[in-house]
Structures are given as C-alpha cells and as structure tokens.
Amino acid sequence: MTGVSEDRRPFLYDLHVELGAKIVPFGGWEMPLQYSTGTVAEHLACRSDAVVFDVSHLGTVRAQGADVFDTLQNSLTNDLSKIGPGRAQYTHLLNDAGGVIDDIIVWWVSEDEFDVMPNASNTAGVLSVIPGTDVTAERCVLAVQGPRAREVLTRVDDRFAKVGRFRVETVDYDGYEVRVAGTGYTGEDGVELAVPNEIAEALLRRLLDAGVIPAGLGARDTLRLEAALPLHGHDRGPDISPLEAKLEWVIGWDKPHFLGKEALLEQKSRGVARELFGVIADDRRPLRDGAMVFRGGDEVGFLTSGNFSPILGQGIGLGLGRTDLEVGDKVVVSLRGRELDATVAKTPFVRKVK
C-alpha cells in the first residue's frame, strides 16, 4: 500500500492481520480499518453487543511529580479541581488564538501521577507543554465498547467490568499493571484498557474468546459521528475554538489561567460568528466533509464530518455554520456538483449512554 511502510505499526499488528483486518494509514500509524465482516456489521455489533478496538495509536504522556497538577491546571482548559485521583476528564489544549491544538483525556491515576492521552499525531506537541515521559510504545490500548461490554468483561476479569464511567483503576493482571478507565468514543458504555505489551496479545485473545467482536477505525468513526463526538482536525482544530464547537462545558472559566484563555474570553464577549450544527440527509446517501450547506439559496455553512448512519439508515454530518441555523431547517448539501436535500438536526443523532 503506497505510503503505509513509512507509518508506525501497533504492537498487535500481526494479530490484526491474522484476524483478517484491512490495514490503512491513519495519523502516522498502520491501523485496522475493518475486519472481514465489514464496517457496518462492526458498527451494529457495538450498538447491540460488545466490540474491541485497538486504539494504541493514541498517545500516552505519563506525567509524575508534585508540580504536575499545577502544570496541567495552568495549561489545559478543564478544571481538574472538580475531580480527583481515580477519575478521568476530557479537556483541550489551546493555541494563543483559542483554537484547539488537541483534545485530550486525562487519567488521574494517583495523587501525583497522570496519564495524559492526546490524539495520534499530537504527542510531541503535548510533551512540549507538559513535562512527562512518552510511554506510547510500551503499552497497547484496547477499547471494549457496547451495551454488553461489562457483561463480557466479567468473563475475563470482573475488576475490569467494575470500573465506572470516567473512573480510573489500576488492576494487577497476571503480574502486570493494567490501567482501566471508563472512557470511550462510541456513545456506548465500556472501558479502555492500557495494557503492557508483554500481555497485550494474550489479553486480546481472551477478550475475543469471551465473545468480544473485533472492530476497526471505520466503525469507530461512524459510531462517534452518530454520537456527535467531535473529531480532531475536522469538527475542531487549531482554527476552531471550543465555543464554536459548542464545547463550553470543557472550559474552566473560574481558573486563573490556562493557555488560550484570553482569546476565549474575548470571543465569548463578542459572541461567535459560527458554531457546530448537525444535519441529516433525506435519503441513504452519505454526507461528506467539505460539502457546502445552503438554506433558501444562501450559503450558511460547510460540513466538517459526514458519513452514513447504520442506525438511522440516512446520511449524517456535522458542520460549522451560521448561529441562526435552527433544528428543522431545510437545507441543501452540495459537494462537487452533487446536491442532497437535508434537515438541520438535534445532536447527538443517536443517544445511548445513560
């Protein structure tokens, strides 16, 4: 495959090939896109059963020491003082203009130890702000997701299944430390397991033997889009602020400082000129990012993400557009001469996790 040889391979690459995965380049890595059953089947399995994604391409910066809490508080948008050790928190790292350099999950492992989890290609950027050790190559991250995820996990180790939503626990498993967080990116319940490479293959095989279905990044993308979870570089990025992305809840306004705070305060004062919206096509044709959106003949925005929703049986998309767009507005989505009738929709498109 052209260009793939230059990308990193996850530790479990050979096992994915053995399982019949189609491998594609993603974020500087060679990752499974889908397995033999295909993306739609894997998507539906996650909505009804339990699947496992290898998301080892995500980074892990291990930050330790008495000063780490203050460094994170003064750098990232969300307010860590609202949680504590044994919890996870979604947050942003901003540039001086208030744009999102990266969105991050912070696992607060113990009093003075945090695992900071950036997106695939942003680990170096996070390390330039937050002193720590890049341990990405030392572990695999397996995301077990779906309404039956915890039921199936009990067949492997019931301690994994007991980790609550946005909780973090360390489990001694076969003599190795497995870090478990009640997080994910599908709109379903489940956990993510940070597993030392030494036992990663054995654990993944045990999950599969217990009935967990392997799923690739294709299904992960359609699942997150149904749940209206933003994708870095699409629905938010260096030129898109948390306010434009309708993620103000991720901002700790009461904190004295975080990177980009001044720019966000100015933007909040004057109001945003555009914001994220959802749209559903009137038929089954998938929507695509980059498409322009028109209402009554006037251009009102563009799509930042788009695909087909296996649950709804319609094309869906997220976009940036005028702040006067309202749910129920009839619009036309246009890309390279193809026009689709659509409707501005409430998000998430599919609501599952309670």
C-alpha positions as CSV (number, residue, x, y, z in Angstrom):
1,M,0.0,0.0,0.0
2,T,1.5,3.3,-1.1
3,G,2.9,5.3,1.8
4,V,2.0,2.8,4.5
5,S,5.5,1.5,5.0
6,E,6.5,4.8,6.5
7,D,4.0,4.6,9.3
8,R,4.3,3.0,12.7
9,R,2.7,-0.4,13.3
10,P,0.9,-1.0,16.6
11,F,2.3,-3.8,18.7
12,L,-0.6,-6.1,17.8
13,Y,-0.3,-5.5,14.1
14,D,0.4,-9.2,13.3
15,L,-2.6,-10.3,15.2
16,H,-4.8,-7.9,13.4
17,V,-3.6,-9.3,10.1
18,E,-4.2,-12.8,11.4
19,L,-7.8,-11.8,12.2
20,G,-8.3,-10.5,8.6
21,A,-8.1,-6.8,9.2
22,K,-7.8,-4.4,6.3
23,I,-4.9,-2.1,7.3
24,V,-4.8,1.6,6.3
25,P,-2.6,4.6,7.2
26,F,-4.1,6.7,10.0
27,G,-2.4,9.5,11.9
28,G,1.1,8.2,11.2
29,W,0.2,4.6,12.0
30,E,-0.9,1.4,10.1
31,M,-4.3,0.6,11.8
32,P,-7.2,-1.8,11.2
33,L,-9.9,-0.1,9.2
34,Q,-12.3,-3.1,9.3
35,Y,-12.3,-6.9,9.6
36,S,-13.9,-9.5,7.4
37,T,-17.5,-8.7,8.5
38,G,-17.1,-5.0,7.4
39,T,-17.7,-1.6,9.0
40,V,-21.5,-1.7,9.1
41,A,-21.6,-5.1,10.8
42,E,-19.0,-3.9,13.4
43,H,-20.9,-0.7,14.0
44,L,-24.1,-2.6,14.6
45,A,-22.3,-5.0,16.9
46,C,-21.1,-2.1,19.0
47,R,-24.7,-0.8,19.3
48,S,-26.1,-4.2,20.3
49,D,-23.3,-6.3,21.7
50,A,-19.6,-5.7,22.6
51,V,-16.7,-4.9,20.4
52,V,-13.0,-4.2,20.9
53,F,-10.9,-1.5,19.1
54,D,-7.2,-1.3,19.2
55,V,-6.6,2.4,19.8
56,S,-2.9,2.1,20.6
57,H,-2.2,4.9,18.1
58,L,-3.4,7.3,20.7
59,G,-0.6,8.8,22.8
60,T,0.2,8.4,26.5
61,V,2.3,11.0,28.2
62,R,3.0,9.9,31.8
63,A,3.3,13.0,34.0
64,Q,4.5,12.5,37.6
65,G,5.6,14.7,40.5
66,A,4.3,17.2,43.0
67,D,4.1,20.0,40.4
68,V,2.2,18.1,37.8
69,F,-1.3,19.1,38.9
70,D,-0.4,22.8,38.7
71,T,1.1,22.3,35.3
72,L,-2.0,20.6,33.9
73,Q,-4.3,23.2,35.6
74,N,-2.4,26.1,34.0
75,S,-2.1,24.5,30.6
76,L,-5.4,22.7,29.8
77,T,-8.9,24.2,29.7
78,N,-10.9,22.0,32.0
79,D,-10.7,22.2,35.8
80,L,-9.0,19.3,37.4
81,S,-10.1,20.5,40.9
82,K,-13.6,19.3,40.0
83,I,-12.4,15.7,40.1
84,G,-9.6,13.8,41.9
85,P,-7.4,10.8,41.8
86,G,-9.1,7.8,40.3
87,R,-11.1,9.9,37.8
88,A,-10.8,10.8,34.1
89,Q,-11.5,14.2,32.5
90,Y,-12.0,15.4,28.9
91,T,-10.1,18.6,28.2
92,H,-8.5,20.8,25.5
93,L,-5.0,22.2,24.8
94,L,-5.4,25.6,23.0
95,N,-3.2,27.9,21.0
96,D,-2.9,31.6,21.6
97,A,-5.9,32.3,19.3
98,G,-8.2,30.0,21.3
99,G,-8.1,27.2,18.7
100,V,-7.9,23.6,19.7
101,I,-4.4,22.2,19.3
102,D,-5.7,18.9,20.6
103,D,-8.4,17.4,22.7
104,I,-7.2,15.1,25.4
105,I,-8.4,12.6,28.0
106,V,-6.5,12.9,31.4
107,W,-6.4,9.8,33.5
108,W,-5.7,10.9,37.1
109,V,-4.1,7.6,38.2
110,S,-2.8,8.5,41.7
111,E,-2.2,11.7,43.7
112,D,0.9,12.8,41.8
113,E,0.6,10.7,38.6
114,F,-1.4,11.4,35.5
115,D,-1.7,9.7,32.1
116,V,-2.3,12.4,29.5
117,M,-3.8,10.9,26.3
118,P,-3.5,13.0,23.2
119,N,-4.5,12.2,19.6
120,A,-2.4,10.0,17.4
121,S,-0.1,12.6,15.9
122,N,0.0,15.2,18.7
123,T,2.1,13.5,21.4
124,A,5.1,15.6,20.7
125,G,3.1,18.8,20.9
126,V,1.7,17.8,24.3
127,L,5.2,17.0,25.5
128,S,6.4,20.5,24.6
129,V,3.8,21.9,27.1
130,I,3.5,19.2,29.7
131,P,6.8,17.6,31.0
132,G,6.5,13.8,31.1
133,T,7.5,10.6,29.5
134,D,6.1,9.2,26.3
135,V,5.1,5.6,27.1
136,T,3.0,5.1,24.0
137,A,5.4,2.4,22.6
138,E,5.3,0.4,25.9
139,R,1.6,-0.4,26.0
140,C,-1.5,-1.2,23.9
141,V,-4.9,0.5,24.5
142,L,-7.9,-1.8,23.9
143,A,-11.3,-0.1,24.0
144,V,-14.1,-2.6,24.8
145,Q,-17.4,-0.9,24.0
146,G,-21.1,-1.7,23.7
147,P,-24.2,-2.4,25.9
148,R,-22.8,-5.9,26.7
149,A,-19.2,-4.8,27.3
150,R,-19.2,-5.1,31.0
151,E,-21.1,-8.4,30.9
152,V,-18.5,-9.9,28.6
153,L,-15.6,-8.4,30.5
154,T,-16.6,-10.3,33.6
155,R,-15.6,-13.5,31.8
156,V,-12.1,-12.2,31.5
157,D,-11.7,-10.2,34.8
158,D,-14.6,-8.8,36.7
159,R,-12.4,-6.0,38.1
160,F,-12.3,-4.5,34.5
161,A,-16.1,-4.6,34.4
162,K,-16.5,-2.8,37.7
163,V,-14.6,0.4,36.6
164,G,-17.3,3.1,36.4
165,R,-17.8,5.7,33.8
166,F,-15.0,8.3,33.8
167,R,-13.3,6.3,36.7
168,V,-9.7,5.1,36.6
169,E,-8.4,2.0,38.3
170,T,-5.1,0.1,38.3
171,V,-5.5,-3.7,38.2
172,D,-2.8,-6.3,38.8
173,Y,-3.5,-8.8,36.0
174,D,-1.2,-11.8,35.5
175,G,1.5,-9.9,37.4
176,Y,1.3,-6.8,35.2
177,E,-0.3,-3.4,35.9
178,V,-3.3,-2.7,33.6
179,R,-4.8,0.7,33.8
180,V,-8.5,0.8,33.2
181,A,-10.7,3.8,32.5
182,G,-14.4,4.1,32.0
183,T,-14.0,6.1,28.8
184,G,-14.6,5.6,25.1
185,Y,-15.5,7.2,21.8
186,T,-18.6,5.5,20.6
187,G,-21.6,6.8,22.6
188,E,-21.8,3.4,24.2
189,D,-20.8,2.2,27.7
190,G,-17.4,0.5,28.1
191,V,-13.8,0.8,29.2
192,E,-10.4,1.4,27.8
193,L,-7.6,-0.9,28.9
194,A,-3.9,0.3,28.9
195,V,-2.1,-3.0,28.7
196,P,1.6,-3.6,28.9
197,N,2.9,-5.1,25.6
198,E,4.0,-8.2,27.3
199,I,0.5,-9.4,27.9
200,A,-1.4,-7.5,25.2
201,E,-1.8,-10.3,22.7
202,A,-2.9,-12.8,25.4
203,L,-5.5,-10.4,26.8
204,L,-6.9,-9.5,23.4
205,R,-7.2,-13.2,22.6
206,R,-9.0,-13.8,25.9
207,L,-11.4,-10.9,25.1
208,L,-12.2,-12.5,21.7
209,D,-12.6,-15.9,23.2
210,A,-15.1,-14.4,25.7
211,G,-17.2,-13.1,22.8
212,V,-16.0,-9.6,22.2
213,I,-16.0,-8.8,18.4
214,P,-13.0,-7.1,16.8
215,A,-13.8,-3.7,15.2
216,G,-11.8,-1.2,13.2
217,L,-11.4,2.5,12.9
218,G,-14.1,2.7,10.2
219,A,-16.8,1.7,12.7
220,R,-15.2,3.8,15.4
221,D,-15.7,6.9,13.1
222,T,-19.4,6.1,12.2
223,L,-20.1,5.4,15.9
224,R,-18.6,8.7,17.1
225,L,-20.4,10.6,14.4
226,E,-23.8,9.2,15.4
227,A,-22.9,10.3,19.0
228,A,-21.9,13.7,17.6
229,L,-18.4,13.3,19.2
230,P,-16.0,15.8,17.5
231,L,-13.0,14.5,15.5
232,H,-9.8,16.4,15.8
233,G,-8.8,18.1,12.6
234,H,-12.4,18.1,11.4
235,D,-15.0,19.3,13.9
236,R,-12.4,21.2,15.9
237,G,-8.8,22.1,15.4
238,P,-6.3,25.0,15.5
239,D,-8.8,27.3,13.7
240,I,-11.9,26.2,15.6
241,S,-12.5,27.2,19.2
242,P,-14.3,25.2,21.9
243,L,-17.0,27.9,21.8
244,E,-17.5,27.4,18.1
245,A,-17.6,23.6,18.6
246,K,-20.3,24.1,21.3
247,L,-18.0,22.6,24.0
248,E,-18.0,25.4,26.5
249,W,-18.5,22.8,29.3
250,V,-14.9,21.8,28.8
251,I,-13.7,25.3,29.8
252,G,-12.8,26.1,33.5
253,W,-13.6,29.8,33.4
254,D,-13.0,30.1,37.1
255,K,-9.4,29.1,36.8
256,P,-6.9,32.0,37.0
257,H,-5.1,30.8,33.9
258,F,-5.0,28.2,31.0
259,L,-3.4,28.5,27.6
260,G,-5.6,30.5,25.2
261,K,-8.0,31.8,28.0
262,E,-7.6,35.5,27.0
263,A,-8.6,34.7,23.4
264,L,-11.6,32.7,24.5
265,L,-12.8,35.4,26.9
266,E,-12.7,37.9,24.1
267,Q,-14.6,35.5,21.8
268,K,-17.2,34.9,24.5
269,S,-17.6,38.6,25.0
270,R,-18.2,39.4,21.3
271,G,-20.0,36.2,20.5
272,V,-19.2,33.6,17.9
273,A,-20.0,34.1,14.2
274,R,-20.3,30.3,13.6
275,E,-21.0,27.2,15.6
276,L,-21.3,23.5,15.2
277,F,-24.6,22.0,13.9
278,G,-25.9,18.6,12.8
279,V,-27.6,17.7,9.6
280,I,-29.4,14.5,8.4
281,A,-29.9,13.7,4.7
282,D,-33.3,13.0,3.4
283,D,-32.1,9.7,2.0
284,R,-29.5,7.0,2.4
285,R,-26.7,8.7,0.6
286,P,-23.7,9.5,2.9
287,L,-22.7,13.1,3.6
288,R,-19.1,14.1,3.3
289,D,-16.8,16.7,4.9
290,G,-16.1,19.8,2.8
291,A,-19.6,19.9,1.4
292,M,-21.3,23.4,1.4
293,V,-24.6,23.9,3.1
294,F,-27.3,26.2,1.6
295,R,-30.6,27.4,3.1
296,G,-33.1,29.1,0.8
297,G,-30.3,29.5,-1.8
298,D,-27.9,31.2,0.7
299,E,-24.7,29.6,1.8
300,V,-24.9,29.1,5.6
301,G,-22.0,26.8,6.4
302,F,-20.0,23.7,5.5
303,L,-19.6,20.1,6.7
304,T,-16.7,19.2,8.9
305,S,-17.6,15.5,9.1
306,G,-20.0,13.3,7.2
307,N,-20.9,9.6,6.7
308,F,-23.7,7.1,6.6
309,S,-25.5,6.2,9.8
310,P,-26.2,2.5,10.0
311,I,-28.7,3.0,12.8
312,L,-30.7,5.8,11.1
313,G,-30.3,4.5,7.6
314,Q,-29.5,8.0,6.4
315,G,-26.6,10.2,5.7
316,I,-25.5,12.4,8.7
317,G,-23.0,15.2,9.2
318,L,-21.5,17.8,11.5
319,G,-20.7,21.3,10.2
320,L,-19.8,24.8,11.1
321,G,-22.4,27.4,10.2
322,R,-24.4,30.5,11.0
323,T,-25.6,30.8,14.5
324,D,-29.2,31.3,13.3
325,L,-29.5,27.8,12.0
326,E,-32.3,26.0,13.8
327,V,-33.3,22.4,14.2
328,G,-35.8,21.5,11.5
329,D,-34.4,24.0,8.9
330,K,-34.5,22.5,5.4
331,V,-31.1,22.8,3.7
332,V,-29.2,21.6,0.6
333,V,-25.8,19.9,1.0
334,S,-23.6,20.4,-2.1
335,L,-20.3,18.8,-2.9
336,R,-18.7,18.7,-6.4
337,G,-21.9,19.2,-8.2
338,R,-23.9,16.7,-6.2
339,E,-26.8,18.2,-4.2
340,L,-28.6,16.4,-1.4
341,D,-31.7,17.6,0.5
342,A,-31.2,17.5,4.2
343,T,-32.5,18.8,7.5
344,V,-30.7,20.6,10.4
345,A,-30.9,18.1,13.3
346,K,-30.6,17.9,17.0
347,T,-27.4,16.1,18.2
348,P,-26.4,13.5,19.2
349,F,-28.1,11.8,16.3
350,V,-28.2,8.5,18.3
351,R,-28.3,8.8,22.1
352,K,-27.3,5.6,24.0
353,V,-25.2,6.0,27.2
354,K,-27.2,6.9,30.2
